[in-house]
């Protein structure tokens, strides 16, 4: 059984401040993408005392600051190190499920891609929750406010002057031009801005948007939102502080217990507790605190504070296959974020929203099975991968407790490819990627196709099961909605518990079409707006 402890982190990655008050107005659990935004926005009111608890260490390390090093954070102390439970749907494998354990969370260790999601995603959220604030037009207003978009002007959809520097990769590898022409040849149009009008229609292909500045310097949520506020007396950021439970008294969240440097603390929350620990740890903490399916809690000997059977259910993740790989004619080192091409398309014409999102990986990218089987070369510059990806999976999984001990990793039933529709869509996606990669336009960069080759359908399906894994976008386990499996309402309040909200990727009713960092930033902004409205907070800044 895997155990995680904040004691694993080196002391030089912890904060120097030791002052911990007995009570704060707001306690934010998790300094990831959403939590960083919320803590900053709450602390903009100098009268609001805010505590941010982050289980990981500092983001002021070279491996985080340099966005090109993102792949090398996986499996380190900056990653929770979770794996999915073995599943026959992926031939008994246990795919890794990387998740940021560092200030900034996923925004500090991901590929820096800013994918805003499709119009239909947010309109569906508004319909599911009954809260119009989540619809596309209102979400678009948040994006316009927080973005500083460096690309072609689009005042209707893109923002200028916001906190977040967003641009396209500079000087991408020459292969990208061939991939664009190859995609156009099979009917996927090139678009100047993949986050623009394409995400209101049928998609397209092109360069991703990335959160970087000054070359390859990462623009994370922590660096952007938190660092300028770290010296504020009303904001305390505690690193290496792992939350063990939310304290519930009389149906109300009254505080948080956590462990830091081997010492146990309990701190009270005078106003609200906001849980932003991510789609694996947020349901885990709710269950450890007695909020979840009563039968599952009783089986672990946990007293039930609120029966909510949806806690941990509805797990979703974009499926990324590793991958369709070609050997370079001439070795080419990865540039920028090493993922400088993406396309969005439909596997079937009747779908309302693009469901496919392959991405270029500028290296040989294989799973623990396909890599050795096909003899992938080790050198990053030796080969390139067009990795098939599924944007709108029908497969659903579950997160549940392994025990009542907070140190034990939860059981994660990812259930990748458990729906036949996902298999069918991914097989279509493989065909599209192979057609693009084997096109005449990519010939100058293609010595040979390494894998998978022209396999018969049954063998290709088996290859898919051996190669399918995560896009690192775990979501939807504390979903927002109005049915019996919903965990939070449209304003992110946990049903049946006062003074407690969940605000991170876990509240998505369904996963967004594209990488999830941008929608999680929106979730943070929207949650902060709800909190400020509910408690009459003011703001010193409006950016």
HURA-V548554 format. One record per backbone hydrogen bond with DSSP energy under -0.5 kcal/mol. CO is the residue of the C=O (numbers start at 0). NH is the residue of the N-H. If there is no record, write none. Layout:
co->(CO | CO)
nh->(NH | NH)
This chain:
co->(1 | 4 | 5 | 9 | 10 | 12 | 17 | 21 | 23 | 24 | 24 | 25 | 26 | 26 | 27 | 27 | 28 | 30 | 31 | 32 | 33 | 34 | 35 | 36 | 37 | 38 | 39 | 41 | 43 | 43 | 44 | 46 | 47 | 48 | 48 | 49 | 50 | 50 | 51 | 51 | 52 | 53 | 55 | 56 | 58 | 60 | 60 | 61 | 64 | 64 | 65 | 66 | 68 | 69 | 70 | 72 | 75 | 77 | 81 | 86 | 86 | 86 | 87 | 89 | 92 | 94 | 96 | 98 | 100 | 101 | 103 | 104 | 104 | 105 | 105 | 111 | 112 | 113 | 114 | 117 | 117 | 118 | 119 | 120 | 121 | 122 | 123 | 124 | 125 | 125 | 129 | 130 | 131 | 134 | 135 | 136 | 137 | 138 | 139 | 140 | 141 | 142 | 145 | 146 | 147 | 153 | 153 | 158 | 162 | 163 | 163 | 165 | 166 | 172 | 173 | 173 | 174 | 175 | 176 | 177 | 178 | 179 | 180 | 181 | 182 | 182 | 183 | 186 | 188 | 192 | 192 | 195 | 196 | 197 | 197 | 198 | 203 | 204 | 205 | 206 | 207 | 208 | 209 | 209 | 210 | 212 | 213 | 215 | 216 | 217 | 219 | 220 | 220 | 221 | 221 | 225 | 225 | 226 | 228 | 231 | 233 | 234 | 235 | 235 | 236 | 237 | 239 | 239 | 240 | 241 | 244 | 244 | 246 | 246 | 248 | 250 | 251 | 251 | 253 | 254 | 255 | 256 | 256 | 257 | 258 | 259 | 262 | 264 | 266 | 267 | 267 | 271 | 272 | 272 | 273 | 273 | 274 | 275 | 276 | 277 | 279 | 280 | 281 | 282 | 283 | 284 | 285 | 286 | 289 | 289 | 289 | 291 | 292 | 293 | 294 | 295 | 296 | 296 | 297 | 302 | 305 | 305 | 307 | 309 | 311 | 314 | 315 | 317 | 318 | 319 | 320 | 321 | 322 | 323 | 324 | 324 | 325 | 326 | 326 | 334 | 337 | 340 | 341 | 343 | 344 | 344 | 347 | 354 | 354 | 355 | 357 | 358 | 359 | 360 | 360 | 362 | 363 | 366 | 368 | 369 | 370 | 370 | 371 | 378 | 380 | 381 | 383 | 384 | 384 | 385 | 385 | 386 | 387 | 388 | 388 | 389 | 396 | 396 | 397 | 399 | 403 | 404 | 406 | 409 | 410 | 410 | 411 | 411 | 412 | 414 | 418 | 418 | 419 | 420 | 421 | 422 | 423 | 424 | 425 | 426 | 427 | 428 | 429 | 430 | 431 | 432 | 433 | 435 | 438 | 439 | 441 | 442 | 444 | 447 | 447 | 450 | 452 | 455 | 456 | 457 | 458 | 459 | 460 | 461 | 462 | 463 | 465 | 466 | 468 | 474 | 475 | 476 | 478 | 478 | 482 | 486 | 487 | 488 | 491 | 492 | 493 | 496 | 497 | 498 | 499 | 500 | 503 | 504 | 504 | 505 | 506 | 511 | 515 | 516 | 517 | 518 | 519 | 520 | 521 | 522 | 523 | 524 | 525 | 526 | 527 | 528 | 529 | 530 | 531 | 531 | 532 | 542)
nh->(408 | 7 | 8 | 12 | 13 | 57 | 19 | 267 | 269 | 270 | 271 | 50 | 28 | 273 | 29 | 52 | 275 | 103 | 35 | 36 | 37 | 38 | 39 | 40 | 41 | 42 | 43 | 44 | 45 | 539 | 47 | 48 | 49 | 24 | 25 | 235 | 27 | 52 | 53 | 237 | 29 | 240 | 239 | 102 | 60 | 63 | 64 | 65 | 66 | 217 | 68 | 69 | 71 | 72 | 73 | 75 | 78 | 100 | 96 | 89 | 91 | 92 | 90 | 92 | 86 | 83 | 81 | 79 | 56 | 104 | 106 | 107 | 108 | 108 | 109 | 210 | 114 | 115 | 518 | 120 | 121 | 122 | 123 | 124 | 125 | 126 | 127 | 128 | 129 | 130 | 131 | 133 | 134 | 138 | 139 | 140 | 141 | 142 | 143 | 144 | 145 | 146 | 163 | 161 | 165 | 156 | 157 | 148 | 164 | 147 | 165 | 149 | 209 | 175 | 176 | 177 | 178 | 179 | 180 | 181 | 182 | 183 | 184 | 185 | 185 | 187 | 186 | 188 | 204 | 195 | 197 | 198 | 199 | 200 | 202 | 118 | 343 | 190 | 341 | 193 | 168 | 113 | 166 | 211 | 218 | 216 | 215 | 66 | 212 | 219 | 223 | 224 | 225 | 225 | 226 | 228 | 229 | 229 | 231 | 234 | 49 | 236 | 51 | 237 | 238 | 53 | 241 | 260 | 242 | 258 | 246 | 256 | 253 | 254 | 251 | 497 | 248 | 253 | 268 | 246 | 266 | 243 | 244 | 264 | 241 | 262 | 259 | 257 | 255 | 23 | 269 | 26 | 274 | 500 | 28 | 275 | 502 | 31 | 280 | 281 | 283 | 284 | 285 | 286 | 287 | 288 | 290 | 289 | 291 | 304 | 305 | 307 | 296 | 297 | 298 | 299 | 299 | 301 | 300 | 304 | 291 | 307 | 310 | 312 | 398 | 396 | 474 | 470 | 389 | 468 | 322 | 366 | 324 | 385 | 449 | 450 | 383 | 446 | 447 | 337 | 361 | 359 | 205 | 203 | 354 | 355 | 350 | 390 | 391 | 344 | 342 | 386 | 361 | 362 | 384 | 364 | 365 | 370 | 372 | 373 | 374 | 375 | 374 | 381 | 331 | 327 | 325 | 360 | 386 | 323 | 387 | 358 | 320 | 356 | 390 | 318 | 313 | 314 | 412 | 410 | 405 | 407 | 3 | 411 | 399 | 412 | 84 | 413 | 397 | 417 | 421 | 422 | 423 | 424 | 425 | 426 | 427 | 428 | 429 | 430 | 431 | 432 | 433 | 434 | 435 | 436 | 437 | 438 | 441 | 442 | 444 | 445 | 446 | 326 | 449 | 324 | 454 | 459 | 460 | 461 | 462 | 463 | 464 | 465 | 466 | 467 | 369 | 321 | 319 | 315 | 478 | 311 | 486 | 487 | 485 | 494 | 480 | 491 | 501 | 488 | 496 | 499 | 252 | 272 | 493 | 274 | 506 | 475 | 507 | 477 | 479 | 513 | 519 | 520 | 521 | 522 | 523 | 524 | 525 | 526 | 527 | 528 | 529 | 530 | 531 | 532 | 533 | 534 | 535 | 536 | 535 | 162)
